[in-house]
């Protein structure tokens, strides 16, 4: 489950955002539908909010994915 300040080891903490990472991997592979699904889950679980430094990247991925999923002109 995604979590902010998840304990990794001892006193080491990290932000755990698995769906954002999955979306980035799918974008690199050109799997736009899978990237869209991962970004949707990330949004539903509020992995990234406006105050996070990753928010700009999240929005960039969302826009790029949406552009590739829109039907082109016939």
Secondary structure, 3 states (H helix, E strand, C coil): CCEEEEEEECCEEEEECHHHHHHHHHHHHCCHHHHHHHHHHHHHCCCCCCCCCCHHHHHHHHHHHHHHHCCCCC
